[in-house]
């Protein structure tokens, strides 16, 4: 998506590759990157990291994966550890959350009854259900989402946020959906 935004804004960029979430967080906190592509739409958090954010360029909805025969209230909820900070919390008191390293582990926990459900991005839920062998599962929308914006370092904020905002606003949701589905693999 950012490639399209950068093209529309007429800017050139170089991607800094990190190996894990700890490296990613350290890079953001160090101030050694000019643009962050996936800051949540939270101005306070962005400013604490030294960034100003654009308008959101994508909204990611969340769904719950459950066994089709599950009829109770969700009391034990799983999340994929890597995405856990972005995932919504159920408002029900007494819900206990567990983190899993992989989708395979989370699916196994739901199937065995260890978890009542686990929360994933809706497009991941769709991928899981479309794969063979998952006919015993279903997805329900959580009615929660997170919006992602581009963070621009305070050192470069003058006109860049405005330029990027114009490019972000020019994207239509069908294009964003197409790019997301084309470049997103479920992985494990």
C-alpha positions as a LaTeX table, in Angstrom:
\begin{tabular}{lrrr}
\hline
Residue & $x$ (\AA) & $y$ (\AA) & $z$ (\AA) \\
\hline
Unk1 & 0.00 & 0.00 & 0.00 \\
Unk2 & 2.83 & 2.39 & 0.84 \\
Unk3 & 4.38 & 1.80 & $-2.59$ \\
Unk4 & 1.16 & 3.18 & $-4.10$ \\
Unk5 & 1.06 & 6.07 & $-1.62$ \\
Unk6 & 4.71 & 6.96 & $-2.32$ \\
Unk7 & 4.10 & 6.85 & $-6.08$ \\
Unk8 & 1.11 & 9.16 & $-5.75$ \\
Unk9 & 3.08 & 11.49 & $-3.46$ \\
Unk10 & 6.16 & 11.41 & $-5.72$ \\
Unk11 & 8.57 & 10.39 & $-2.97$ \\
Unk12 & 11.37 & 7.83 & $-2.96$ \\
Unk13 & 12.13 & 5.65 & 0.03 \\
Unk14 & 14.31 & 2.83 & 1.32 \\
Unk15 & 12.84 & 0.12 & 3.55 \\
Unk16 & 14.73 & $-0.74$ & 6.73 \\
Unk17 & 14.34 & $-4.48$ & 7.36 \\
Unk18 & 14.13 & $-5.78$ & 10.92 \\
Unk19 & 14.16 & $-9.38$ & 12.12 \\
Unk20 & 11.60 & $-9.21$ & 14.91 \\
Unk21 & 9.29 & $-7.02$ & 16.95 \\
Unk22 & 12.04 & $-6.09$ & 19.43 \\
Unk23 & 14.27 & $-4.74$ & 16.63 \\
Unk24 & 11.29 & $-2.90$ & 15.15 \\
Unk25 & 10.44 & $-1.24$ & 18.46 \\
Unk26 & 14.09 & $-0.32$ & 19.08 \\
Unk27 & 14.32 & 1.24 & 15.62 \\
Unk28 & 11.22 & 3.36 & 16.21 \\
Unk29 & 12.37 & 4.44 & 19.65 \\
Unk30 & 15.85 & 5.34 & 18.36 \\
Unk31 & 14.50 & 7.95 & 15.97 \\
Unk32 & 16.64 & 6.52 & 13.16 \\
Unk33 & 13.77 & 6.09 & 10.73 \\
Unk34 & 12.01 & 8.92 & 8.93 \\
Unk35 & 8.71 & 7.18 & 8.19 \\
Unk36 & 6.89 & 4.36 & 9.99 \\
Unk37 & 4.36 & 2.57 & 7.80 \\
Unk38 & 2.11 & 1.00 & 10.40 \\
Unk39 & 1.44 & 3.24 & 13.36 \\
Unk40 & $-1.98$ & 2.86 & 14.88 \\
Unk41 & $-4.27$ & 5.85 & 14.78 \\
Unk42 & $-3.20$ & 7.01 & 18.21 \\
Unk43 & $-1.76$ & 10.51 & 18.25 \\
Unk44 & $-0.48$ & 10.24 & 21.83 \\
Unk45 & 1.54 & 7.06 & 21.18 \\
Unk46 & 2.87 & 8.43 & 17.89 \\
Unk47 & 4.00 & 11.68 & 19.48 \\
Unk48 & 5.70 & 9.80 & 22.33 \\
Unk49 & 7.76 & 7.98 & 19.68 \\
Unk50 & 8.59 & 11.27 & 17.94 \\
Unk51 & 6.17 & 10.94 & 15.00 \\
Unk52 & 3.18 & 12.76 & 13.58 \\
Unk53 & 0.64 & 10.58 & 11.81 \\
Unk54 & $-1.26$ & 10.86 & 8.57 \\
Unk55 & $-4.89$ & 10.06 & 8.05 \\
Unk56 & $-5.42$ & 6.28 & 8.29 \\
Unk57 & $-4.81$ & 4.41 & 5.05 \\
Unk58 & $-6.34$ & 1.08 & 6.06 \\
Unk59 & $-8.82$ & $-0.22$ & 8.60 \\
Unk60 & $-8.28$ & $-3.78$ & 9.78 \\
Unk61 & $-11.33$ & $-5.48$ & 11.25 \\
Unk62 & $-11.09$ & $-8.38$ & 13.68 \\
Unk63 & $-13.03$ & $-11.63$ & 13.85 \\
Unk64 & $-13.26$ & $-14.48$ & 16.31 \\
Unk65 & $-12.55$ & $-18.04$ & 15.15 \\
Unk66 & $-14.65$ & $-20.57$ & 17.08 \\
Unk67 & $-15.76$ & $-24.16$ & 16.77 \\
Unk68 & $-19.13$ & $-24.38$ & 15.02 \\
Unk69 & $-20.53$ & $-26.26$ & 18.01 \\
Unk70 & $-19.41$ & $-23.61$ & 20.54 \\
Unk71 & $-22.48$ & $-21.91$ & 22.05 \\
Unk72 & $-21.23$ & $-20.35$ & 25.30 \\
Unk73 & $-19.74$ & $-17.00$ & 26.16 \\
Unk74 & $-16.10$ & $-16.43$ & 25.34 \\
Unk75 & $-14.20$ & $-16.84$ & 28.61 \\
Unk76 & $-10.79$ & $-17.97$ & 27.29 \\
Unk77 & $-9.63$ & $-15.97$ & 24.30 \\
Unk78 & $-6.48$ & $-16.54$ & 22.30 \\
Unk79 & $-4.42$ & $-14.12$ & 20.25 \\
Unk80 & $-1.43$ & $-14.55$ & 17.99 \\
Unk81 & 1.41 & $-13.08$ & 20.05 \\
Unk82 & 2.92 & $-11.04$ & 17.21 \\
Unk83 & $-0.39$ & $-9.17$ & 16.64 \\
Unk84 & $-1.57$ & $-9.12$ & 20.26 \\
Unk85 & $-1.03$ & $-5.41$ & 20.90 \\
Unk86 & $-3.29$ & $-4.48$ & 17.97 \\
Unk87 & $-6.06$ & $-6.90$ & 18.89 \\
Unk88 & $-9.19$ & $-5.75$ & 20.69 \\
Unk89 & $-10.05$ & $-6.76$ & 24.23 \\
Unk90 & $-13.53$ & $-8.11$ & 24.86 \\
Unk91 & $-15.42$ & $-5.88$ & 27.22 \\
Unk92 & $-16.80$ & $-8.82$ & 29.21 \\
Unk93 & $-15.38$ & $-9.21$ & 32.69 \\
Unk94 & $-13.67$ & $-12.47$ & 33.41 \\
Unk95 & $-12.27$ & $-13.07$ & 29.92 \\
Unk96 & $-8.77$ & $-14.49$ & 30.16 \\
Unk97 & $-6.35$ & $-13.99$ & 27.25 \\
Unk98 & $-3.63$ & $-16.36$ & 26.04 \\
Unk99 & $-0.98$ & $-15.74$ & 23.38 \\
Unk100 & 0.02 & $-18.28$ & 20.75 \\
Unk101 & 3.08 & $-18.23$ & 18.51 \\
Unk102 & 1.35 & $-19.65$ & 15.43 \\
Unk103 & $-2.05$ & $-20.03$ & 13.83 \\
Unk104 & $-1.64$ & $-23.81$ & 13.99 \\
Unk105 & $-1.25$ & $-23.67$ & 17.78 \\
Unk106 & $-4.24$ & $-21.35$ & 18.15 \\
Unk107 & $-6.45$ & $-23.52$ & 15.93 \\
Unk108 & $-5.45$ & $-26.60$ & 17.88 \\
Unk109 & $-6.34$ & $-24.86$ & 21.18 \\
Unk110 & $-9.77$ & $-23.90$ & 19.85 \\
Unk111 & $-10.43$ & $-27.38$ & 18.47 \\
Unk112 & $-9.40$ & $-29.04$ & 21.75 \\
Unk113 & $-11.56$ & $-26.70$ & 23.83 \\
Unk114 & $-8.57$ & $-25.14$ & 25.60 \\
Unk115 & $-9.69$ & $-21.81$ & 24.05 \\
Unk116 & $-13.26$ & $-20.74$ & 23.34 \\
Unk117 & $-12.10$ & $-18.58$ & 20.45 \\
Unk118 & $-9.16$ & $-16.66$ & 19.11 \\
Unk119 & $-9.00$ & $-13.22$ & 17.61 \\
Unk120 & $-7.48$ & $-12.60$ & 14.18 \\
Unk121 & $-7.67$ & $-10.01$ & 11.45 \\
Unk122 & $-10.82$ & $-10.72$ & 9.46 \\
Unk123 & $-8.90$ & $-11.38$ & 6.24 \\
Unk124 & $-6.85$ & $-14.01$ & 8.13 \\
Unk125 & $-10.09$ & $-15.56$ & 9.42 \\
Unk126 & $-11.37$ & $-15.76$ & 5.85 \\
Unk127 & $-8.12$ & $-17.43$ & 4.72 \\
Unk128 & $-8.31$ & $-19.94$ & 7.56 \\
Unk129 & $-11.90$ & $-20.87$ & 6.76 \\
Unk130 & $-11.24$ & $-21.16$ & 3.02 \\
Unk131 & $-8.39$ & $-23.61$ & 3.59 \\
Unk132 & $-9.38$ & $-27.26$ & 3.49 \\
Unk133 & $-9.77$ & $-29.09$ & 6.78 \\
Unk134 & $-11.34$ & $-26.25$ & 8.72 \\
Unk135 & $-15.00$ & $-27.10$ & 8.17 \\
Unk136 & $-15.48$ & $-27.49$ & 11.94 \\
Unk137 & $-14.72$ & $-23.79$ & 12.50 \\
Unk138 & $-16.61$ & $-20.55$ & 11.99 \\
Unk139 & $-15.81$ & $-16.85$ & 12.20 \\
Unk140 & $-17.85$ & $-14.13$ & 13.80 \\
Unk141 & $-17.11$ & $-10.43$ & 13.57 \\
Unk142 & $-15.87$ & $-8.85$ & 16.76 \\
Unk143 & $-17.13$ & $-5.38$ & 15.76 \\
Unk144 & $-13.67$ & $-4.08$ & 16.64 \\
Unk145 & $-11.04$ & $-2.71$ & 14.31 \\
Unk146 & $-7.80$ & $-0.81$ & 14.24 \\
Unk147 & $-6.80$ & 1.92 & 11.83 \\
Unk148 & $-3.25$ & 2.19 & 10.53 \\
Unk149 & $-1.56$ & 5.44 & 9.57 \\
Unk150 & 1.89 & 6.51 & 8.41 \\
Unk151 & 4.10 & 8.08 & 11.02 \\
Unk152 & 6.48 & 10.85 & 9.95 \\
Unk153 & 9.47 & 11.67 & 12.14 \\
Unk154 & 9.31 & 15.07 & 13.82 \\
Unk155 & 12.55 & 15.90 & 11.98 \\
Unk156 & 10.72 & 15.70 & 8.62 \\
Unk157 & 7.21 & 16.71 & 9.52 \\
Unk158 & 7.04 & 20.15 & 7.82 \\
Unk159 & 5.30 & 19.32 & 4.54 \\
Unk160 & 5.64 & 15.56 & 4.36 \\
Unk161 & 2.55 & 14.77 & 6.45 \\
Unk162 & 0.47 & 17.02 & 4.21 \\
Unk163 & 1.89 & 15.49 & 1.03 \\
Unk164 & 1.33 & 11.95 & 2.31 \\
Unk165 & $-2.20$ & 12.80 & 3.49 \\
Unk166 & $-3.15$ & 13.89 & $-0.02$ \\
Unk167 & $-1.90$ & 10.57 & $-1.38$ \\
Unk168 & $-3.62$ & 8.56 & 1.38 \\
Unk169 & $-6.93$ & 10.31 & 0.84 \\
Unk170 & $-6.75$ & 9.61 & $-2.91$ \\
Unk171 & $-6.77$ & 5.82 & $-2.34$ \\
Unk172 & $-10.10$ & 4.09 & $-2.71$ \\
Unk173 & $-11.04$ & 1.18 & $-0.44$ \\
Unk174 & $-11.30$ & $-1.35$ & $-3.30$ \\
Unk175 & $-7.67$ & $-0.69$ & $-4.28$ \\
Unk176 & $-6.52$ & $-0.99$ & $-0.66$ \\
Unk177 & $-8.45$ & $-4.28$ & $-0.29$ \\
Unk178 & $-6.96$ & $-5.66$ & $-3.52$ \\
Unk179 & $-3.41$ & $-4.75$ & $-2.51$ \\
Unk180 & $-3.93$ & $-6.18$ & 0.99 \\
Unk181 & $-5.22$ & $-9.52$ & $-0.30$ \\
Unk182 & $-2.53$ & $-9.77$ & $-3.00$ \\
Unk183 & 0.33 & $-9.18$ & $-0.60$ \\
Unk184 & $-0.86$ & $-10.89$ & 2.57 \\
Unk185 & 0.03 & $-14.48$ & 3.28 \\
Unk186 & $-1.36$ & $-16.28$ & 6.28 \\
Unk187 & 1.88 & $-18.00$ & 7.17 \\
Unk188 & 2.40 & $-19.90$ & 10.38 \\
\hline
\end{tabular}
